[in-house]
Amino acid sequence: NKLNLMCECIDEHLGDFVEYVKPEGGLFVWCKLPDDVNMLEFVKKAVEKNVAVVPGNAFLMDDTQESHYIRLNFSTPTDDGIINGVKALGEVAKLYR
């Protein structure tokens, strides 16, 4: 299923970079970026690779507060979209390693 595919891809391409807990259901996986990574900068670099992720601060009462989380959707993309999207996020992550 798409959730398992997303988690397998995260483990392969982002496993040493992000922290996440595999959800038991739903449509999204929340990933925590390292504390020294600017989440909004990471999101912008992802968009430059044609990958849209939702910045975690979008879910805060005050969206100007700092957040180190991003939300990945696995329900909408195709399997290839998940594979290629998470691989591209792994390329962004390499910029911070």
Wavefront OBJ file of the C-alpha trace (Angstrom):
o trace
v 0.000 0.000 0.000
v 0.986 3.641 -0.354
v 1.716 4.158 3.339
v 4.199 1.300 3.372
v 5.759 2.548 0.134
v 6.141 6.060 1.584
v 7.767 4.726 4.754
v 10.103 2.445 2.794
v 11.183 5.409 0.662
v 11.691 7.608 3.736
v 13.813 4.891 5.316
v 15.887 4.544 2.146
v 16.390 8.207 1.235
v 15.833 10.145 4.469
v 16.284 7.569 7.220
v 19.430 9.093 8.687
v 18.092 12.648 8.294
v 14.490 12.768 9.557
v 12.608 11.247 12.454
v 9.083 9.932 11.965
v 6.582 7.520 13.414
v 4.744 5.312 10.945
v 1.077 6.224 11.316
v -1.527 3.518 11.846
v -3.815 5.216 9.332
v -4.594 8.525 7.747
v -3.194 10.221 4.674
v 0.044 11.804 5.873
v 3.433 11.115 7.424
v 4.918 13.773 9.709
v 8.703 14.052 9.557
v 10.927 15.976 11.954
v 13.934 17.629 10.376
v 17.157 18.045 12.359
v 17.085 20.997 14.749
v 19.832 22.808 12.832
v 17.899 22.709 9.533
v 15.732 25.672 8.619
v 12.433 23.977 7.762
v 11.143 26.759 5.502
v 14.408 26.780 3.571
v 14.173 22.978 3.202
v 10.591 23.309 1.901
v 11.685 25.939 -0.656
v 14.501 23.694 -1.872
v 12.006 20.827 -2.192
v 9.728 23.006 -4.318
v 12.702 23.777 -6.565
v 12.804 20.010 -7.212
v 9.049 20.028 -7.948
v 8.137 18.369 -4.653
v 5.507 20.040 -2.503
v 5.492 19.320 1.219
v 3.445 21.084 3.852
v 5.478 23.071 6.383
v 4.631 22.191 9.952
v 4.120 25.795 11.017
v 0.991 25.873 8.816
v -0.722 23.921 11.614
v 0.306 26.170 14.492
v -1.952 28.824 15.988
v 0.863 31.271 15.260
v 2.443 30.284 11.940
v 5.438 32.496 12.662
v 6.553 30.080 15.402
v 9.537 27.898 14.599
v 8.793 24.358 13.455
v 11.054 21.520 12.380
v 8.271 19.363 10.951
v 7.058 18.713 7.438
v 3.965 16.773 6.405
v 4.131 14.344 3.484
v 0.971 13.211 1.716
v 0.915 9.634 0.455
v -2.742 9.433 -0.592
v -2.696 11.694 -3.653
v 0.560 10.865 -5.484
v 0.995 7.792 -7.647
v 3.455 5.136 -6.513
v 6.021 6.606 -8.907
v 5.265 10.063 -7.524
v 5.983 8.855 -3.995
v 9.204 7.127 -5.054
v 10.491 10.073 -7.091
v 9.296 12.691 -4.605
v 10.971 11.135 -1.582
v 14.113 10.484 -3.624
v 14.168 14.220 -4.478
v 13.735 15.066 -0.784
v 16.739 12.859 -0.116
v 18.713 14.962 -2.594
v 17.677 18.098 -0.715
v 18.693 16.465 2.555
v 22.197 15.842 1.143
v 22.669 19.623 1.037
v 22.530 19.614 4.857
v 24.698 16.611 5.624
l 1 2 3 4 5 6 7 8 9 10 11 12 13 14 15 16 17 18 19 20 21 22 23 24 25 26 27 28 29 30 31 32 33 34 35 36 37 38 39 40 41 42 43 44 45 46 47 48 49 50 51 52 53 54 55 56 57 58 59 60 61 62 63 64 65 66 67 68 69 70 71 72 73 74 75 76 77 78 79 80 81 82 83 84 85 86 87 88 89 90 91 92 93 94 95 96 97
